[in-house]
Amino acid sequence: MKDGFIKIACITPPLRVADCTYNADQIITYANEAAENGAKLIVFPELCITGYTCGDLFLQQTLLRGALDALYWILTETKALESVVVVGLPLATGGVLYNCAAVCYEGVLLGIVPKQHIPNYSEFYEMRHFTPGPDADGNCVTITLAQELVCVPFGAKQIFSCLDVPDFTFGVEICEDVWVGDTPSVQMAKMGASIIVNLSCSDEIIGKEDYRRTILKAKSGSLLCAYAYADAGFGESTQDMVFAGHNLIVENGTILAESALFRSGVLYADVDVARLCGERRRSNTFETIPPVCEVSFRMTPTPTKLSRKIDPYPFVPSGDRALAQRCEKILTLQAMGLATRLKHIGCRTAVVGLSGGLDSTLALIVMAHAFRICELDPSGMLAVTMPCFGTTDRTYQNACRLAEAYGATLREIPIQKSVRQHFADIGHAESVHDVTYENAQARERTQVLMDLANQVGGIVIGTGDLSELALGWATYNGDHMSMYAVNASIPKTLVRYLVSYEASRAEDALALVLRDVLDTPVSPELLPPEEDGTIAQKTEDIVGPYTLHDFYLYYVLRLGFSPRKIYRLAQRAFAGMYDDAVILKWLKTFYWRFFSQQFKRSCLPDGPKVGSVTLSPRGDWRMPSDACVTLWQKELDDLG
């Protein structure tokens, strides 16, 4: 429960039709098992105390009384569990019969929720027995449990909220309720429910599995909620239908867990309610309304042992096909952005500083695509290589080969003389390899590119990526500046995959060069190489692994998670790759650099947005350059 994680269990127990005692025993057994495994919200199928397929037996007083006796037994036997248990049963009150969900917690009946949408077609002829339930209005229903009268909140669209974990708030709907257009869950989500549970008994026919999955993904996505669907299975009568126990737990459009068909048992998933509530706060279109009937309960916050997979590469989709589709779309977005700018200003020439590194390679790839879109001569792409003190033969040769392969015009302009003259002008010793030594080279390169662009009537294409912008790993008014920054919303981990994708469909000679670029250590090459001519200045040795920084970047910007929660997720995501000390070290580095370098991001050039995480100061990230990191630093210090 800490950090907003709630473990949910959806259970399909073995069942005997109309045998309430047997069914209650199965519910108790599985509830205990789920609670022992850390589940705090445990959901059973529709009418699981009696069975859904009782038919006209629902009109028998004996069955209805047996259901209430079983409910009392369930309350008694789950009293010691600090878990909410939701079970289905028929309830006769006010002269009519309702198909209900009973919300049980620590021996107390928190509320009873009736089904609102009663199907009335051939296979589901519920209207013969059940009446649609009313909305909750704060009133109670009185029922008899163990010969005692109990007054219980009654009605659909009740909200159940945990006082100790405010984001843990849920609502209940029953089977058909989710299949209609205006589902009860819409109102419950607006009233604050971050989780919707559904007690269902859905027959299995060809095609329904996919349809059910689609409905739940869409519902949880549109409502920014988690959806826990517990379905009936083995034991229900197969006189006319077969039930498969298709349980699903979905979070904001993503399936966290799904059961195999035709199997009984427990399905678990860790739902991040803090994330869901954060998404709602970010959305200016998510409408909120006050709850009509809210039932509160207390639950001690405890750590949730996570079972959900934490992807160490949140910007990179899994699966070869999905990755290829993503890469193709991103390259198209980048290229269309640049093509639109070129057409708008009537420009037929673009200038790029081609270092032979990853970022400038991707920029050249995007330029080539944009020139094809605009039907421009590729010779209008002016690729400029500017060797200086740190340039290695490997990167120089790769830059030359790339320009030739893409048909760009290559210009080689060594800048050693001009940089040395600048050192002399400002009185800086060339032997002092400090930040002035490095940045003087970066700014000289940018000056050359800008002046060349003026000379040829073109624009300078920026090469810096999103990860570098987040860390401030850019020279102010050096590589930090351009006329259109095509990589500005591409994190470094994704840059690598985009170049790799281009290599996978390139001709052999170009593919060979692209793969060597991929194998080259990331470096600005601003310090002299090693004696053997290899790169001495390796970026990740200085600022940390980009794999970690991109992970931090995603959870800081996209979800606004706290340092403690990000550290916890990183420990799970990178288990076996980085130890805790390394993860924490670079997390501290990330926050320090992110806050201290905002001034560089406050004046970024235009560039195309391709994902939900960007740092454009014109809309996506607005942060004062003088913001203090104190609160975040304190939380980091408390971690160790």
Solvent accessible surface area in square Angstrom, and as a share of the most:
residue,aa,sasa,rsa
1,M,4,0.02
2,K,101,0.43
3,D,24,0.12
4,G,9,0.09
5,F,2,0.01
6,I,0,0.00
7,K,11,0.05
8,I,0,0.00
9,A,0,0.00
10,C,0,0.00
11,I,0,0.00
12,T,1,0.00
13,P,6,0.04
14,P,36,0.23
15,L,17,0.08
16,R,132,0.48
17,V,52,0.30
18,A,38,0.29
19,D,48,0.25
20,C,12,0.07
21,T,97,0.56
22,Y,53,0.20
23,N,2,0.01
24,A,1,0.00
25,D,62,0.32
26,Q,38,0.17
27,I,0,0.00
28,I,18,0.09
29,T,83,0.48
30,Y,38,0.14
31,A,0,0.00
32,N,47,0.24
33,E,73,0.33
34,A,0,0.00
35,A,22,0.17
36,E,146,0.65
37,N,76,0.39
38,G,30,0.28
39,A,0,0.00
40,K,29,0.12
41,L,0,0.00
42,I,0,0.00
43,V,0,0.00
44,F,0,0.00
45,P,3,0.02
46,E,1,0.00
47,L,0,0.00
48,C,1,0.01
49,I,0,0.00
50,T,0,0.00
51,G,0,0.00
52,Y,19,0.07
53,T,31,0.18
54,C,9,0.05
55,G,32,0.31
56,D,66,0.34
57,L,86,0.43
58,F,4,0.02
59,L,103,0.51
60,Q,97,0.43
61,Q,126,0.56
62,T,94,0.55
63,L,15,0.08
64,L,18,0.09
65,R,141,0.51
66,G,23,0.22
67,A,0,0.00
68,L,34,0.17
69,D,81,0.42
70,A,6,0.05
71,L,0,0.00
72,Y,95,0.36
73,W,113,0.40
74,I,0,0.00
75,L,9,0.04
76,T,60,0.35
77,E,70,0.32
78,T,4,0.02
79,K,130,0.55
80,A,101,0.78
81,L,22,0.11
82,E,55,0.25
83,S,4,0.03
84,V,0,0.00
85,V,1,0.00
86,V,0,0.00
87,V,0,0.00
88,G,0,0.00
89,L,1,0.01
90,P,1,0.01
91,L,4,0.02
92,A,55,0.43
93,T,31,0.18
94,G,80,0.77
95,G,84,0.81
96,V,55,0.32
97,L,14,0.07
98,Y,24,0.09
99,N,0,0.00
100,C,1,0.00
101,A,0,0.00
102,A,0,0.00
103,V,0,0.00
104,C,1,0.01
105,Y,11,0.04
106,E,70,0.31
107,G,28,0.27
108,V,85,0.49
109,L,14,0.07
110,L,18,0.09
111,G,0,0.00
112,I,1,0.01
113,V,2,0.01
114,P,1,0.01
115,K,1,0.00
116,Q,29,0.13
117,H,58,0.26
118,I,14,0.07
119,P,8,0.05
120,N,83,0.43
121,Y,98,0.37
122,S,107,0.69
123,E,71,0.32
124,F,13,0.05
125,Y,116,0.44
126,E,9,0.04
127,M,92,0.41
128,R,140,0.51
129,H,26,0.12
130,F,7,0.03
131,T,48,0.28
132,P,65,0.41
133,G,7,0.06
134,P,65,0.41
135,D,74,0.38
136,A,4,0.03
137,D,91,0.47
138,G,49,0.47
139,N,97,0.50
140,C,67,0.40
141,V,13,0.07
142,T,78,0.45
143,I,9,0.05
144,T,66,0.39
145,L,10,0.05
146,A,50,0.38
147,Q,176,0.78
148,E,118,0.53
149,L,137,0.68
150,V,46,0.27
151,C,87,0.52
152,V,1,0.00
153,P,31,0.20
154,F,25,0.10
155,G,0,0.00
156,A,3,0.02
157,K,37,0.16
158,Q,0,0.00
159,I,1,0.00
160,F,0,0.00
161,S,9,0.06
162,C,1,0.01
163,L,100,0.50
164,D,44,0.23
165,V,14,0.08
166,P,103,0.65
167,D,39,0.20
168,F,0,0.00
169,T,10,0.06
170,F,0,0.00
171,G,0,0.00
172,V,1,0.01
173,E,1,0.01
174,I,1,0.01
175,C,10,0.06
176,E,29,0.13
177,D,2,0.01
178,V,3,0.02
179,W,55,0.19
180,V,42,0.24
181,G,77,0.74
182,D,102,0.53
183,T,1,0.01
184,P,3,0.02
185,S,0,0.00
186,V,32,0.18
187,Q,59,0.26
188,M,0,0.00
189,A,0,0.00
190,K,48,0.20
191,M,13,0.06
192,G,33,0.32
193,A,0,0.00
194,S,0,0.00
195,I,0,0.00
196,I,0,0.00
197,V,0,0.00
198,N,0,0.00
199,L,0,0.00
200,S,0,0.00
201,C,0,0.00
202,S,2,0.01
203,D,6,0.03
204,E,25,0.11
205,I,106,0.54
206,I,177,0.90
207,G,49,0.47
208,K,34,0.14
209,E,53,0.24
210,D,85,0.44
211,Y,121,0.46
212,R,1,0.00
213,R,52,0.19
214,T,82,0.48
215,I,39,0.20
216,L,1,0.00
217,K,80,0.34
218,A,65,0.50
219,K,29,0.12
220,S,0,0.00
221,G,26,0.25
222,S,81,0.52
223,L,15,0.07
224,L,30,0.15
225,C,0,0.00
226,A,0,0.00
227,Y,0,0.00
228,A,0,0.00
229,Y,0,0.00
230,A,0,0.00
231,D,0,0.00
232,A,3,0.03
233,G,7,0.06
234,F,156,0.65
235,G,24,0.23
236,E,8,0.04
237,S,35,0.23
238,T,90,0.52
239,Q,157,0.70
240,D,122,0.63
241,M,29,0.13
242,V,72,0.42
243,F,9,0.04
244,A,0,0.00
245,G,1,0.01
246,H,0,0.00
247,N,3,0.02
248,L,0,0.00
249,I,0,0.00
250,V,1,0.00
251,E,9,0.04
252,N,44,0.23
253,G,23,0.22
254,T,82,0.48
255,I,47,0.24
256,L,51,0.25
257,A,17,0.13
258,E,64,0.29
259,S,26,0.17
260,A,50,0.39
261,L,44,0.22
262,F,123,0.51
263,R,172,0.63
264,S,49,0.32
265,G,19,0.18
266,V,37,0.21
267,L,22,0.11
268,Y,58,0.22
269,A,5,0.04
270,D,0,0.00
271,V,0,0.00
272,D,3,0.02
273,V,0,0.00
274,A,28,0.22
275,R,54,0.20
276,L,1,0.00
277,C,18,0.11
278,G,12,0.11
279,E,12,0.05
280,R,24,0.09
281,R,178,0.65
282,R,132,0.48
283,S,36,0.23
284,N,149,0.76
285,T,119,0.69
286,F,37,0.15
287,E,98,0.44
288,T,101,0.59
289,I,54,0.27
290,P,110,0.69
291,P,49,0.31
292,V,101,0.58
293,C,13,0.08
294,E,89,0.40
295,V,21,0.12
296,S,52,0.34
297,F,10,0.04
298,R,151,0.55
299,M,1,0.00
300,T,82,0.47
301,P,50,0.31
302,T,47,0.27
303,P,98,0.62
304,T,10,0.06
305,K,178,0.75
306,L,18,0.09
307,S,65,0.42
308,R,38,0.14
309,K,163,0.69
310,I,15,0.08
311,D,50,0.26
312,P,22,0.14
313,Y,72,0.27
314,P,33,0.21
315,F,24,0.10
316,V,14,0.08
317,P,25,0.16
318,S,96,0.62
319,G,50,0.48
320,D,127,0.66
321,R,193,0.70
322,A,41,0.32
323,L,35,0.18
324,A,38,0.30
325,Q,106,0.47
326,R,106,0.39
327,C,1,0.01
328,E,67,0.30
329,K,131,0.56
330,I,7,0.04
331,L,2,0.01
332,T,61,0.36
333,L,68,0.34
334,Q,0,0.00
335,A,1,0.00
336,M,92,0.41
337,G,19,0.18
338,L,0,0.00
339,A,2,0.02
340,T,84,0.49
341,R,68,0.25
342,L,1,0.01
343,K,129,0.55
344,H,152,0.68
345,I,84,0.43
346,G,61,0.59
347,C,12,0.07
348,R,160,0.58
349,T,26,0.15
350,A,0,0.00
351,V,0,0.00
352,V,0,0.00
353,G,15,0.15
354,L,2,0.01
355,S,64,0.41
356,G,0,0.00
357,G,21,0.20
358,L,11,0.05
359,D,16,0.08
360,S,6,0.04
361,T,0,0.00
362,L,0,0.00
363,A,0,0.00
364,L,0,0.00
365,I,0,0.00
366,V,0,0.00
367,M,0,0.00
368,A,4,0.03
369,H,30,0.13
370,A,0,0.00
371,F,3,0.01
372,R,144,0.53
373,I,67,0.34
374,C,19,0.11
375,E,155,0.69
376,L,22,0.11
377,D,89,0.46
378,P,62,0.39
379,S,57,0.37
380,G,16,0.15
381,M,1,0.00
382,L,11,0.05
383,A,0,0.00
384,V,1,0.00
385,T,5,0.03
386,M,14,0.06
387,P,18,0.11
388,C,7,0.04
389,F,26,0.11
390,G,2,0.02
391,T,33,0.19
392,T,6,0.03
393,D,99,0.51
394,R,98,0.36
395,T,4,0.03
396,Y,50,0.19
397,Q,61,0.27
398,N,2,0.01
399,A,0,0.00
400,C,26,0.16
401,R,117,0.43
402,L,0,0.00
403,A,1,0.00
404,E,139,0.62
405,A,52,0.40
406,Y,24,0.09
407,G,36,0.34
408,A,14,0.11
409,T,57,0.33
410,L,68,0.34
411,R,95,0.35
412,E,84,0.38
413,I,41,0.21
414,P,78,0.49
415,I,1,0.01
416,Q,51,0.23
417,K,176,0.75
418,S,46,0.29
419,V,1,0.01
420,R,110,0.40
421,Q,107,0.48
422,H,81,0.36
423,F,6,0.02
424,A,74,0.58
425,D,99,0.51
426,I,89,0.45
427,G,70,0.67
428,H,34,0.15
429,A,54,0.42
430,E,62,0.28
431,S,94,0.60
432,V,71,0.41
433,H,88,0.39
434,D,54,0.28
435,V,102,0.58
436,T,50,0.29
437,Y,3,0.01
438,E,34,0.15
439,N,32,0.16
440,A,10,0.08
441,Q,0,0.00
442,A,10,0.08
443,R,100,0.37
444,E,29,0.13
445,R,44,0.16
446,T,12,0.07
447,Q,101,0.45
448,V,23,0.13
449,L,19,0.10
450,M,43,0.19
451,D,83,0.43
452,L,11,0.06
453,A,0,0.00
454,N,113,0.58
455,Q,137,0.61
456,V,61,0.35
457,G,56,0.54
458,G,11,0.10
459,I,16,0.08
460,V,3,0.02
461,I,2,0.01
462,G,7,0.06
463,T,28,0.16
464,G,19,0.18
465,D,0,0.00
466,L,0,0.00
467,S,2,0.01
468,E,22,0.10
469,L,16,0.08
470,A,1,0.01
471,L,0,0.00
472,G,3,0.03
473,W,50,0.17
474,A,18,0.14
475,T,11,0.06
476,Y,84,0.32
477,N,86,0.44
478,G,0,0.00
479,D,66,0.34
480,H,10,0.04
481,M,53,0.24
482,S,8,0.05
483,M,66,0.30
484,Y,14,0.05
485,A,10,0.08
486,V,0,0.00
487,N,0,0.00
488,A,19,0.15
489,S,6,0.04
490,I,0,0.00
491,P,3,0.02
492,K,9,0.04
493,T,16,0.10
494,L,8,0.04
495,V,0,0.00
496,R,86,0.32
497,Y,74,0.28
498,L,0,0.00
499,V,0,0.00
500,S,46,0.30
501,Y,41,0.16
502,E,12,0.05
503,A,2,0.02
504,S,80,0.52
505,R,109,0.40
506,A,25,0.19
507,E,145,0.65
508,D,128,0.66
509,A,77,0.60
510,L,23,0.12
511,A,5,0.04
512,L,130,0.65
513,V,13,0.07
514,L,0,0.00
515,R,122,0.44
516,D,48,0.25
517,V,1,0.00
518,L,26,0.13
519,D,105,0.54
520,T,8,0.05
521,P,53,0.33
522,V,27,0.15
523,S,28,0.18
524,P,45,0.28
525,E,15,0.07
526,L,13,0.06
527,L,46,0.23
528,P,49,0.31
529,P,44,0.28
530,E,89,0.40
531,E,189,0.85
532,D,110,0.57
533,G,38,0.36
534,T,71,0.41
535,I,14,0.07
536,A,42,0.33
537,Q,7,0.03
538,K,82,0.35
539,T,1,0.01
540,E,66,0.30
541,D,110,0.57
542,I,85,0.43
543,V,1,0.01
544,G,0,0.00
545,P,22,0.14
546,Y,5,0.02
547,T,27,0.16
548,L,0,0.00
549,H,2,0.01
550,D,2,0.01
551,F,0,0.00
552,Y,0,0.00
553,L,1,0.00
554,Y,35,0.13
555,Y,16,0.06
556,V,19,0.11
557,L,12,0.06
558,R,47,0.17
559,L,15,0.08
560,G,58,0.56
561,F,18,0.07
562,S,37,0.24
563,P,3,0.02
564,R,114,0.42
565,K,10,0.04
566,I,0,0.00
567,Y,26,0.10
568,R,50,0.18
569,L,3,0.02
570,A,0,0.00
571,Q,56,0.25
572,R,98,0.36
573,A,13,0.10
574,F,0,0.00
575,A,75,0.58
576,G,89,0.86
577,M,96,0.43
578,Y,60,0.23
579,D,89,0.46
580,D,70,0.36
581,A,74,0.57
582,V,48,0.28
583,I,1,0.00
584,L,17,0.08
585,K,113,0.48
586,W,30,0.10
587,L,0,0.00
588,K,57,0.24
589,T,32,0.19
590,F,1,0.00
591,Y,1,0.01
592,W,138,0.48
593,R,40,0.15
594,F,3,0.01
595,F,21,0.09
596,S,44,0.29
597,Q,26,0.12
598,Q,3,0.01
599,F,91,0.38
600,K,24,0.10
601,R,1,0.00
602,S,53,0.34
603,C,54,0.32
604,L,17,0.08
605,P,22,0.14
606,D,54,0.28
607,G,29,0.28
608,P,18,0.11
609,K,112,0.48
610,V,27,0.15
611,G,34,0.32
612,S,68,0.44
613,V,7,0.04
614,T,8,0.05
615,L,3,0.02
616,S,30,0.20
617,P,32,0.20
618,R,127,0.46
619,G,44,0.43
620,D,57,0.30
621,W,65,0.23
622,R,185,0.68
623,M,24,0.11
624,P,93,0.59
625,S,45,0.29
626,D,131,0.68
627,A,33,0.26
628,C,95,0.57
629,V,31,0.18
630,T,93,0.54
631,L,135,0.67
632,W,95,0.33
633,Q,53,0.23
634,K,128,0.54
635,E,44,0.20
636,L,0,0.00
637,D,78,0.41
638,D,104,0.54
639,L,47,0.24
640,G,64,0.62
